[in-house]
Amino acid sequence: MIKMNELLYARMIRMLLDGCTAYDVTNETGLHIVTTQSYLRALHKEKAVHVIGWLKNSRGADTTKIFKIGEGEDKPRTIMTRAEIAKRYKFKQKLRKRMQREKSIIEGGRA
């Protein structure tokens, strides 16, 4: 287990000047992700850092906070409306059906 020392603390602060995620700090310092998240939560609670943005997951949802050192307003998560979710779902269904048709045409041509 790596303990937070002066050098690791300095690296984390340097990264937070530009903005970074907990995973970025973990990769740079070698600290465990749970430890890094704990430090960032404490810094956030004391208003030493704020959320400047979000990274999206593969489904398009905001999941990973991007922190920056200093006081400021946290950027809220974007929330998709039910209509947007339904529209995306219908598009993906049409795409799946099209891909299945094309796959069956390709496989049918090989026989």
C-alpha distances in whole Angstrom, upper triangle without the diagonal:
4,6,10,12,16,16,13,15,19,18,17,21,22,21,23,26,27,25,22,21,17,17,18,15,13,14,15,12,9,8,8,12,12,10,13,15,15,15,18,20,20,21,24,25,26,28,26,25,27,28,30,30,29,28,30,29,31,33,34,32,30,27,24,25,25,24,26,26,29,31,33,34,31,33,34,33,36,38,40,43,45,47,45,42,46,47,44,44,48,47,44,47,49,47,46,50,51,48,49,53,52,50,53,55,53,53,57,58,56,58
4,7,9,12,12,10,12,15,14,14,17,19,18,20,23,24,23,20,19,16,16,16,13,11,13,12,9,7,6,8,11,12,10,11,15,14,14,17,19,19,19,22,24,24,26,23,23,25,26,28,28,27,27,29,29,31,34,34,32,30,26,23,23,23,22,23,23,26,29,31,32,30,31,33,32,35,37,40,43,45,47,44,43,46,47,44,44,48,47,44,47,50,47,47,50,51,48,50,53,52,51,54,56,54,54,58,59,57,59
4,6,10,11,9,10,13,14,13,16,18,18,19,22,24,22,20,19,16,17,17,14,12,15,14,10,10,7,10,13,13,9,11,14,13,12,15,17,16,17,20,21,21,23,21,21,24,25,27,28,28,27,30,30,33,35,35,33,30,27,24,23,23,21,22,21,24,27,29,31,29,31,32,32,35,37,40,43,45,48,45,43,47,48,45,46,49,48,46,49,51,49,49,52,53,51,52,56,55,53,57,59,57,57,61,61,60,62
4,7,8,6,6,10,11,10,12,15,15,16,18,20,20,18,17,14,16,16,12,11,14,12,9,10,8,10,13,13,9,10,13,12,10,13,15,14,14,18,19,19,20,18,18,21,22,25,26,26,26,29,29,32,34,34,32,29,26,23,21,21,19,19,18,21,23,26,28,26,28,30,30,33,36,39,42,44,46,44,42,46,47,44,45,49,48,46,48,51,49,48,52,53,51,52,56,55,54,57,59,57,57,61,62,61,63
4,6,5,6,9,10,11,12,14,16,17,19,21,21,19,20,17,18,17,14,14,16,14,10,12,11,14,16,17,13,13,16,15,13,16,18,17,16,20,21,20,22,19,20,23,25,26,28,28,28,31,32,35,37,36,35,32,29,25,24,23,21,20,19,21,24,27,29,28,30,32,33,36,39,41,45,47,49,47,45,49,50,47,48,52,50,48,51,54,51,51,55,56,53,55,59,57,56,60,61,59,60,64,64,63,66
4,6,5,6,9,10,11,12,14,15,17,19,20,19,20,18,19,18,14,15,17,14,11,14,13,17,18,19,16,15,18,17,14,16,19,17,16,20,22,20,21,18,19,22,24,25,27,28,29,32,33,36,38,37,35,32,30,26,24,23,20,19,17,20,23,26,28,28,30,32,33,36,39,42,45,48,50,47,46,50,50,48,49,52,51,49,53,55,52,53,56,57,54,57,60,59,58,61,63,61,61,65,66,65,67
4,5,5,6,9,10,11,12,14,16,18,18,17,18,17,18,16,13,14,14,11,9,12,12,16,18,19,16,15,18,18,15,17,20,19,18,21,23,22,22,19,19,22,24,25,26,27,27,30,31,34,37,36,34,31,29,25,24,22,20,19,17,20,23,26,29,28,29,32,33,36,38,41,45,47,49,46,45,49,49,46,48,51,49,48,51,53,50,51,54,54,52,54,58,56,55,59,60,58,59,62,63,62,64
4,5,5,6,9,10,11,12,14,16,16,15,15,13,14,13,9,10,11,9,6,9,9,12,14,15,12,11,14,15,12,14,17,16,15,18,21,20,21,17,17,20,21,22,24,24,24,27,28,31,33,32,31,28,25,22,20,19,17,17,16,19,22,24,26,25,27,29,29,32,35,38,41,44,46,43,42,45,46,43,44,48,46,44,47,50,47,47,51,51,49,51,54,53,52,55,57,55,56,59,60,59,62
4,5,5,6,9,10,11,13,15,15,14,15,13,15,14,10,12,14,11,9,12,11,14,15,16,12,11,14,13,10,12,15,14,12,16,18,17,17,14,14,17,19,21,22,23,24,27,28,31,33,32,30,27,25,21,19,18,15,15,13,16,19,21,24,23,25,27,28,31,34,37,40,43,45,42,41,45,45,43,44,48,46,45,48,50,48,48,52,52,50,52,55,54,53,57,59,57,58,61,62,61,63
4,5,5,6,9,10,11,13,14,14,16,15,16,14,11,13,14,11,10,13,13,17,17,19,16,14,16,17,13,14,17,16,14,17,20,18,18,15,15,18,20,20,22,24,24,28,29,32,34,33,31,28,26,22,20,18,16,14,12,15,19,21,24,23,25,28,29,32,35,38,41,44,46,43,42,46,46,43,45,48,47,46,49,51,48,49,53,53,51,53,56,55,54,58,59,57,58,62,62,61,64
4,5,5,6,9,10,12,12,11,13,13,13,11,8,11,11,8,7,11,11,15,15,17,15,12,15,16,13,13,17,17,15,17,20,20,19,16,15,18,19,19,21,21,21,25,26,29,32,30,29,26,24,20,18,16,14,13,13,16,19,21,24,23,24,27,27,30,33,36,39,42,43,40,40,44,44,41,42,46,44,42,46,48,45,46,49,49,47,50,53,51,50,54,55,54,55,58,58,58,60
4,5,5,6,9,11,10,9,10,10,11,9,6,9,11,8,8,11,10,13,13,15,12,9,12,13,10,10,14,14,11,14,17,16,16,13,12,14,15,16,18,18,19,22,24,27,29,28,26,23,21,17,15,13,11,11,10,13,17,19,21,19,21,23,24,27,30,33,36,39,41,38,37,41,41,38,40,43,42,40,44,45,43,44,47,48,46,48,51,50,49,53,54,53,53,57,57,57,60
4,5,5,6,9,10,10,12,12,14,12,9,13,14,12,11,15,14,17,16,18,15,12,14,15,11,11,14,14,11,13,16,15,14,11,10,13,15,15,18,19,20,24,26,29,31,29,27,24,22,19,16,14,11,9,7,11,14,16,19,18,20,23,24,27,30,33,37,39,41,38,38,42,42,39,41,45,43,42,45,47,45,46,49,50,48,50,53,52,52,55,57,55,56,59,60,59,62
4,5,5,7,9,10,13,13,15,12,10,13,14,11,12,15,16,18,18,20,18,15,17,18,15,14,17,17,14,16,19,18,17,14,13,15,16,16,18,20,20,24,26,29,31,29,28,25,23,19,17,14,12,10,9,12,16,18,20,20,21,24,25,28,31,34,37,40,42,39,38,42,42,39,41,44,43,42,45,47,44,45,49,49,47,50,52,51,51,54,55,54,55,58,59,58,61
4,5,6,6,6,9,10,11,8,7,11,11,9,10,14,14,16,15,18,16,13,14,16,14,12,16,17,14,15,19,18,17,14,12,13,14,13,15,16,16,20,22,25,27,25,24,21,20,16,14,11,9,8,9,12,16,17,19,18,19,22,22,25,28,30,34,37,38,35,35,39,38,36,38,41,39,38,41,43,41,41,45,45,43,46,49,47,47,50,52,50,51,55,55,55,58
4,5,5,6,9,10,12,10,9,12,14,12,13,16,15,17,16,17,16,12,13,15,12,10,13,14,11,12,15,15,13,10,8,10,11,11,13,15,16,19,22,25,27,25,23,20,18,15,12,9,6,5,5,9,12,13,15,14,16,19,20,23,26,29,32,35,37,34,34,37,37,35,37,40,39,38,41,43,41,42,45,45,44,46,49,48,48,51,53,51,53,56,56,56,59
4,6,8,12,14,16,13,12,16,17,14,16,19,19,21,20,21,20,16,17,19,16,13,16,17,13,14,18,17,14,11,10,11,12,11,14,16,18,22,24,27,29,27,25,22,21,18,15,11,9,6,6,8,12,13,16,16,17,20,22,24,27,30,34,37,38,35,35,39,39,36,39,42,40,39,43,44,42,44,47,47,46,48,51,50,50,53,54,53,54,58,58,58,61
4,7,11,13,15,12,12,16,16,14,16,19,19,21,20,22,21,17,18,20,17,15,18,19,16,16,20,19,17,14,11,12,12,10,12,14,15,19,22,25,26,24,23,20,19,16,14,10,9,6,8,11,14,14,16,15,16,19,20,22,26,28,32,35,36,33,33,37,36,34,36,39,37,36,40,41,39,40,44,44,42,45,48,46,46,50,51,50,51,54,55,55,58
4,7,10,12,10,10,14,14,13,15,18,18,19,17,19,18,14,15,17,15,12,15,16,14,13,17,17,15,13,9,9,9,8,9,11,12,16,18,22,23,21,20,16,16,12,10,6,5,4,7,10,13,13,14,13,13,16,17,19,22,25,28,31,33,30,30,34,33,31,33,36,35,34,37,39,37,38,41,41,40,43,45,44,44,48,49,48,49,52,53,53,56
4,7,8,6,7,10,11,11,13,15,15,16,13,16,15,12,12,15,13,11,14,16,13,13,17,18,16,14,11,11,10,9,10,10,10,14,16,19,21,19,18,15,14,10,8,5,5,7,9,13,15,15,16,14,14,16,16,19,22,24,28,31,32,29,29,32,32,30,32,35,33,32,36,37,35,36,40,40,38,41,43,42,42,46,47,46,47,50,51,50,53
4,5,5,7,9,10,11,12,14,13,13,10,13,13,10,9,13,12,9,12,14,13,13,16,18,16,15,12,11,10,10,10,9,9,12,14,17,19,17,16,13,11,7,6,5,6,9,12,15,17,17,17,14,14,16,15,18,20,23,26,29,31,27,27,30,31,28,29,33,32,30,33,35,33,34,38,38,36,39,42,41,40,44,45,44,45,48,49,49,51
4,5,5,6,9,10,11,11,10,10,7,9,9,6,6,9,9,7,10,13,12,12,15,17,16,15,12,13,12,13,13,12,11,14,15,18,20,19,17,15,12,8,8,8,8,11,13,16,18,18,19,16,16,18,17,20,22,25,28,30,32,30,28,32,33,30,31,35,33,32,35,37,35,35,39,39,38,40,43,42,41,45,47,45,46,49,50,50,52
4,5,5,6,9,10,10,10,9,7,10,11,8,9,12,12,11,13,16,16,16,19,21,20,19,16,16,14,15,14,13,11,14,14,17,19,19,17,15,12,9,10,10,11,14,16,19,21,22,22,19,19,20,19,21,23,25,29,31,33,30,28,32,32,29,30,34,32,30,33,36,33,33,37,37,35,37,41,40,39,42,44,42,43,46,47,47,49
4,5,5,6,9,10,10,11,10,13,13,10,11,14,13,12,15,17,16,17,20,21,20,18,15,16,14,15,14,13,12,15,16,18,21,20,19,17,15,11,11,10,10,12,14,18,21,21,22,19,19,21,20,22,25,27,31,33,34,31,30,34,34,30,32,35,34,32,35,37,35,35,39,39,37,39,42,41,40,44,45,43,44,48,48,48,50
4,5,5,6,8,8,9,8,11,10,7,9,12,10,10,13,15,14,15,18,19,18,16,14,15,15,16,16,15,15,18,19,22,24,23,22,19,17,13,12,11,10,12,13,17,19,20,22,19,20,22,21,24,27,29,33,35,37,34,33,36,37,34,35,38,37,35,38,40,38,38,42,42,40,42,46,44,44,47,49,47,48,51,52,51,54
4,5,5,5,5,6,6,9,9,6,9,12,11,11,14,16,16,17,20,21,21,19,17,18,17,19,18,17,16,19,19,21,24,23,22,20,17,14,14,13,13,15,17,20,23,24,24,22,22,24,23,26,28,30,34,35,37,34,33,37,37,34,35,38,37,35,38,40,38,37,41,42,39,41,45,44,42,46,48,46,46,50,51,50,52
4,6,6,8,9,9,13,12,10,13,15,15,15,18,19,19,20,23,24,24,21,19,20,19,20,19,18,16,19,19,21,24,24,23,21,18,15,16,15,15,17,18,22,25,26,26,24,24,25,24,27,29,31,35,36,38,35,34,37,37,34,35,38,37,34,37,39,37,37,40,41,38,40,43,42,41,44,46,44,44,48,49,48,50
4,6,8,11,11,15,13,11,14,16,15,15,18,19,18,20,23,23,23,20,18,20,19,20,20,19,18,21,21,24,27,26,25,23,21,17,17,15,15,16,17,21,24,25,26,24,24,26,26,28,31,33,37,39,40,37,36,40,40,36,38,41,39,37,41,42,40,40,44,44,41,43,46,45,44,47,49,47,48,51,52,51,53
4,5,9,10,13,11,9,13,14,13,14,17,18,17,19,22,22,22,20,18,20,20,21,22,21,20,23,24,26,29,28,27,25,22,18,18,17,16,17,17,21,24,25,27,25,26,28,27,30,33,35,38,40,42,39,38,42,42,39,40,43,42,40,43,45,42,42,46,46,44,46,49,48,47,50,52,50,50,54,54,53,56
4,6,9,12,10,9,13,14,14,15,18,19,19,21,23,24,25,22,21,23,22,24,23,22,21,24,23,25,28,28,27,25,22,19,19,18,18,20,20,24,26,28,29,27,27,29,28,31,33,35,39,40,42,39,38,41,42,38,39,43,41,39,42,44,42,41,45,45,43,45,48,47,45,48,50,48,49,52,53,52,54
4,6,8,7,6,10,11,11,12,15,16,16,18,20,21,22,20,19,21,21,23,23,22,21,23,23,25,28,28,26,24,21,18,18,18,17,19,19,22,25,26,27,25,26,27,27,30,32,34,37,39,41,39,37,40,41,38,39,42,41,39,42,44,42,41,45,46,43,45,49,48,46,49,51,50,50,53,54,53,55
4,5,5,6,9,10,11,13,14,16,17,18,20,22,23,21,20,21,21,23,22,21,20,22,21,24,26,26,24,22,19,16,17,18,17,20,20,24,26,27,27,25,26,26,25,28,30,32,36,37,39,37,35,38,39,36,37,40,39,37,39,42,40,39,43,44,41,43,46,46,44,47,49,48,48,51,52,51,53
4,5,5,6,8,10,10,12,14,15,16,18,20,21,19,18,19,18,20,19,17,16,18,18,20,22,23,21,19,15,13,13,14,15,18,19,22,24,24,24,22,22,23,22,25,26,28,32,33,36,33,31,35,36,32,33,37,36,34,36,39,37,36,40,41,39,40,44,43,42,45,47,46,46,49,50,50,52
4,5,5,6,9,10,10,12,14,15,16,18,20,19,18,19,18,21,20,19,18,20,19,22,24,24,22,19,16,14,14,16,16,19,19,22,23,24,24,21,23,23,22,25,26,29,32,33,36,34,32,35,36,34,34,38,37,35,37,40,39,38,42,43,41,42,46,45,44,47,49,48,48,51,53,52,54
4,5,5,6,9,10,11,12,14,15,17,18,17,16,18,18,21,21,20,20,22,22,25,27,27,24,22,18,16,16,16,15,18,18,21,22,24,24,22,23,24,24,27,29,31,35,36,39,36,35,38,39,37,37,41,40,38,41,44,42,41,45,46,44,45,49,48,47,50,52,51,51,55,56,55,57
4,5,5,6,9,10,11,12,14,16,16,15,13,15,15,18,18,17,17,20,20,23,25,24,22,19,16,13,13,13,12,14,15,18,19,21,21,19,20,22,21,25,27,29,33,34,37,34,33,37,37,35,36,39,38,36,39,42,40,40,43,44,42,44,47,47,46,49,51,50,50,53,54,54,56
4,5,5,6,9,10,10,12,14,15,14,12,13,13,16,16,15,15,18,18,21,23,22,20,17,14,11,10,12,11,14,15,17,18,19,19,17,18,19,18,22,23,26,29,31,34,31,30,34,35,32,33,37,36,34,37,40,38,38,42,43,41,42,46,45,44,48,50,49,49,52,54,53,55
4,5,5,6,9,10,10,12,14,14,13,14,15,18,19,18,19,21,21,25,26,25,23,20,17,14,13,15,13,15,15,18,19,20,20,18,20,20,21,24,26,29,32,33,36,34,33,36,38,35,36,40,39,38,40,43,41,41,45,46,44,46,49,49,48,51,53,52,52,56,57,56,58
4,5,5,6,9,10,11,12,11,11,13,14,17,18,18,19,22,23,26,28,27,24,21,18,15,14,14,12,13,13,15,16,18,19,17,20,21,21,25,27,30,33,35,38,36,35,38,39,37,38,42,41,39,42,45,43,43,47,48,46,48,51,51,50,53,55,54,54,58,59,58,60
4,5,5,6,8,10,10,9,8,9,10,13,15,15,16,19,20,24,25,24,21,18,15,12,10,10,8,10,10,12,14,15,16,14,16,17,18,21,24,27,30,32,35,32,31,35,36,34,35,39,38,37,40,42,40,41,44,45,44,46,49,48,48,51,53,52,52,56,57,56,59
4,5,5,6,9,10,10,9,10,11,14,15,15,17,20,21,24,25,24,21,18,15,13,11,12,10,12,12,14,14,15,15,13,15,16,17,21,23,26,29,31,34,32,31,34,35,33,34,38,38,36,39,42,41,41,44,45,44,46,49,49,48,51,53,52,53,56,58,57,59
4,5,5,6,9,9,9,11,13,17,18,19,21,23,24,28,29,28,25,21,19,17,14,15,12,14,12,13,14,16,16,15,18,19,20,24,26,29,32,34,37,35,34,38,39,37,38,42,42,40,43,46,44,44,48,49,48,50,53,53,52,55,57,56,57,60,61,61,63
4,6,5,6,5,6,9,11,14,16,17,20,23,24,28,29,27,24,21,19,16,13,13,10,10,9,10,11,13,14,13,16,18,20,23,26,29,32,34,37,35,34,38,39,37,38,42,41,40,43,46,44,45,48,49,48,50,53,53,52,55,57,56,57,60,61,61,63
4,5,5,6,5,6,8,12,14,15,18,20,22,26,27,25,22,18,17,14,11,11,9,10,9,10,9,10,11,10,13,14,16,20,22,26,28,31,34,32,31,35,36,34,36,39,39,38,41,43,42,42,46,47,46,48,51,51,50,53,55,54,55,58,60,60,62
4,5,8,8,9,12,15,17,18,21,23,25,29,29,27,24,20,19,17,14,15,12,13,12,12,11,12,13,12,15,16,18,22,24,27,30,32,35,33,33,36,38,36,37,41,41,40,42,45,44,44,48,49,48,50,53,53,53,55,58,57,58,61,62,62,64
4,6,8,10,13,16,19,20,23,26,28,31,32,30,27,23,22,20,17,17,13,13,11,10,10,12,13,13,17,18,21,24,26,30,33,35,38,36,36,39,41,39,40,44,44,43,46,48,47,48,51,52,51,53,56,56,55,59,61,60,61,64,65,65,67
4,5,7,10,13,16,18,21,24,26,30,30,28,25,21,20,18,15,14,11,11,9,7,6,8,10,10,14,16,18,22,24,28,31,33,36,34,34,38,38,37,39,42,42,41,44,46,45,46,49,50,49,51,54,54,54,57,59,58,59,62,63,63,66
4,7,11,13,16,18,21,24,26,30,31,28,26,22,21,18,15,14,10,9,6,5,6,9,12,12,15,18,20,23,26,30,32,35,38,35,35,39,40,38,40,43,43,42,45,47,46,46,50,51,49,52,55,54,54,57,59,58,59,62,63,63,66
4,7,9,12,14,17,20,23,26,27,25,22,19,18,15,11,10,6,5,4,5,6,8,10,9,12,15,17,20,23,26,29,32,34,32,32,36,36,34,36,40,39,38,41,43,42,43,46,47,46,48,51,50,50,54,55,54,55,59,59,59,62
4,6,9,12,15,18,20,24,25,22,20,16,15,13,9,8,5,6,7,7,6,6,7,5,8,11,13,17,19,23,26,29,31,29,29,32,33,31,33,36,36,35,38,40,39,40,44,44,43,46,48,48,48,51,53,52,53,56,57,58,60
4,6,8,11,14,17,21,21,18,16,12,12,10,6,6,5,6,9,10,10,8,7,5,6,8,10,13,16,20,23,26,27,25,25,29,29,27,30,33,32,31,35,37,35,36,40,40,40,42,45,44,44,48,49,48,50,53,54,54,56
4,7,10,14,17,20,21,18,16,12,13,11,8,6,6,6,10,11,11,8,8,6,5,9,10,13,16,19,22,26,27,24,25,29,28,27,29,32,31,31,34,36,34,36,39,39,38,41,44,43,43,47,48,47,49,52,52,53,56
4,7,10,13,17,17,14,12,9,10,9,6,5,7,9,13,14,14,12,11,8,6,8,8,10,14,16,20,23,24,21,22,25,25,23,26,29,27,27,30,32,31,32,35,35,35,37,40,39,40,43,44,44,45,48,49,49,52
4,6,10,13,14,11,9,6,7,5,5,6,9,12,15,17,17,15,14,10,8,9,7,9,12,14,18,21,22,19,19,23,23,20,23,26,25,24,27,29,28,29,32,33,32,34,37,36,37,40,41,41,42,45,46,46,49
4,7,10,11,9,8,6,6,5,7,7,11,14,18,20,20,19,17,14,12,12,10,11,13,15,19,21,22,19,19,22,22,19,21,24,23,22,25,27,25,26,30,30,29,31,34,33,33,37,38,37,39,42,43,43,45
4,7,8,5,5,4,6,7,9,11,15,18,21,23,24,22,20,16,14,13,10,10,12,12,16,18,19,16,15,19,19,16,18,21,19,18,22,24,22,23,26,27,26,28,31,30,30,33,35,34,36,39,40,40,42
4,5,5,6,7,6,8,11,13,17,20,24,26,27,25,23,19,17,16,13,13,13,14,17,18,20,17,15,18,19,15,16,20,19,17,20,22,20,21,24,25,23,26,29,28,28,31,33,32,33,36,37,38,40
4,6,8,10,10,12,15,17,21,24,27,30,30,28,26,23,20,19,16,15,15,15,18,18,19,16,14,17,17,13,14,17,16,14,17,19,17,17,21,21,20,22,25,24,24,27,29,28,29,32,34,34,36
4,6,9,10,13,16,18,22,25,28,31,31,28,26,22,20,18,14,13,13,11,14,15,16,13,11,13,14,10,11,14,14,12,15,17,16,16,19,20,19,21,24,24,24,27,29,29,30,32,34,34,37
4,7,9,11,14,16,19,22,26,28,28,25,23,20,17,15,11,10,10,9,13,14,15,12,10,14,14,10,12,16,14,13,17,19,17,18,22,22,22,24,27,26,27,30,31,31,32,35,36,37,39
4,6,9,12,14,17,21,24,26,25,23,20,17,14,12,9,8,8,8,12,13,15,12,11,15,15,13,14,18,17,16,19,21,20,21,24,25,25,27,30,30,30,33,35,34,35,38,40,40,42
4,6,8,11,14,17,20,22,22,19,17,13,11,9,6,7,8,10,14,16,18,15,14,18,18,16,18,21,21,20,23,25,24,25,28,29,28,30,33,33,33,36,38,37,39,41,43,43,45
4,7,10,13,16,20,22,22,20,18,14,13,11,8,10,11,13,17,19,21,18,17,20,21,19,20,23,23,21,24,27,26,26,29,30,29,31,34,34,34,37,39,38,39,42,43,44,46
4,7,10,13,16,19,19,18,17,13,12,12,10,12,14,17,20,22,24,21,20,24,24,22,23,27,26,24,27,30,28,28,32,33,31,34,37,36,36,39,41,40,41,44,45,45,48
4,6,10,13,15,15,14,13,10,9,10,9,12,15,18,21,23,26,23,22,26,26,24,26,29,28,27,30,33,31,32,35,36,35,37,40,39,39,42,44,43,44,48,49,49,51
4,7,10,13,14,13,13,10,9,11,11,14,17,20,23,26,28,25,24,28,28,26,28,31,30,29,32,34,33,33,37,37,36,39,41,41,41,44,45,44,46,49,50,50,52
4,7,9,11,11,11,9,10,13,13,16,20,23,26,29,31,28,28,31,32,29,31,35,34,33,36,38,36,37,41,41,40,42,45,44,44,48,49,48,49,53,53,53,56
4,6,9,9,11,10,11,14,16,19,22,25,28,31,33,30,30,34,34,32,34,37,36,36,39,41,39,40,44,44,43,45,48,47,47,50,52,51,52,55,56,56,59
4,7,9,12,12,14,17,19,22,25,28,31,35,36,34,34,38,38,36,38,41,40,39,43,44,43,44,47,47,46,49,52,51,51,54,56,54,56,59,60,60,62
4,7,10,11,14,17,20,23,26,29,32,35,37,34,35,39,39,37,39,42,41,41,44,46,45,46,49,50,49,51,54,53,53,57,58,57,58,62,62,62,65
4,7,9,12,15,18,21,24,28,30,34,35,33,34,38,38,36,39,42,41,41,44,46,45,46,49,50,49,51,54,54,54,57,58,58,59,62,63,63,66
4,6,9,12,16,18,21,25,27,30,32,30,31,34,35,33,36,39,38,38,41,43,42,43,47,47,46,49,51,51,52,55,56,55,57,60,61,61,64
4,6,9,12,15,18,21,24,27,29,27,28,31,32,30,33,36,35,35,39,40,39,41,44,45,44,47,49,49,49,53,54,54,55,58,59,59,62
4,6,9,12,15,19,21,24,26,24,25,28,29,28,30,33,32,32,35,37,36,38,41,42,41,43,46,46,46,49,51,50,52,55,56,56,59
4,7,9,12,16,18,22,23,21,22,25,26,24,27,30,29,29,32,34,33,35,38,38,38,40,43,43,43,46,48,47,49,52,53,53,56
4,6,9,13,15,18,20,18,19,22,23,22,24,27,27,27,30,32,31,33,36,36,36,39,41,41,42,44,46,46,47,50,51,52,54
4,6,10,13,16,18,15,16,19,20,19,21,24,24,23,26,28,28,29,32,33,33,35,37,38,38,41,42,42,44,46,48,48,51
4,7,10,13,14,12,13,16,17,16,18,21,20,21,24,25,25,27,29,30,30,33,35,35,36,39,40,40,42,44,45,46,49
4,6,9,11,10,10,14,14,14,16,19,19,19,22,24,24,25,28,29,29,31,33,34,35,37,39,39,41,43,45,46,48
4,7,8,6,6,10,11,10,12,15,15,16,18,20,21,22,24,26,26,28,30,31,32,34,36,37,38,40,42,43,45
4,5,5,6,9,10,11,12,14,16,17,19,20,21,23,25,26,27,29,31,32,33,35,37,38,39,41,42,44,46
4,5,5,6,9,10,10,12,14,15,16,18,20,21,23,24,26,27,29,30,31,33,35,36,37,39,41,42,44
4,5,5,6,9,10,11,12,14,15,17,18,20,21,23,24,26,27,29,30,32,33,35,36,37,39,41,43
4,5,5,6,9,10,11,12,14,16,17,18,20,21,23,24,26,27,28,30,32,33,34,36,38,39,41
4,6,5,6,9,10,11,12,14,15,17,19,20,21,23,25,26,27,29,31,32,33,34,36,38,39
4,5,5,6,9,10,11,12,14,15,17,18,20,21,23,24,26,27,29,30,31,33,35,37,38
4,5,5,6,9,10,11,12,14,16,17,18,20,21,23,24,26,27,29,30,32,33,35,37
4,6,5,6,9,10,11,12,14,15,16,18,20,21,22,24,26,27,28,30,32,33,35
4,5,5,6,9,10,11,12,14,15,17,19,20,21,23,25,26,27,28,30,32,33
4,5,5,6,9,10,11,12,14,15,17,18,20,21,23,24,26,27,29,31,32
4,5,5,6,9,10,11,12,14,16,17,18,20,21,23,24,26,27,29,31
4,5,5,6,9,10,10,12,14,15,16,18,20,21,22,24,26,27,29
4,5,5,6,9,10,11,12,14,15,17,19,20,21,22,25,26,27
4,5,5,6,9,10,11,12,14,15,17,18,20,21,23,25,26
4,5,5,6,9,10,11,12,14,15,16,18,20,21,23,25
4,5,5,6,9,10,10,12,14,15,16,18,20,21,23
4,5,5,6,9,10,11,12,14,15,16,18,20,22
4,5,5,6,9,10,11,12,14,15,17,19,21
4,5,5,6,9,10,10,12,14,15,17,19
4,5,5,6,9,10,10,12,14,16,17
4,5,5,6,9,10,10,12,15,16
4,5,5,6,9,10,11,13,15
4,5,5,6,8,10,11,13
4,5,5,6,8,10,11
4,6,5,6,9,10
4,5,5,7,9
4,5,5,7
4,5,6
4,6
4
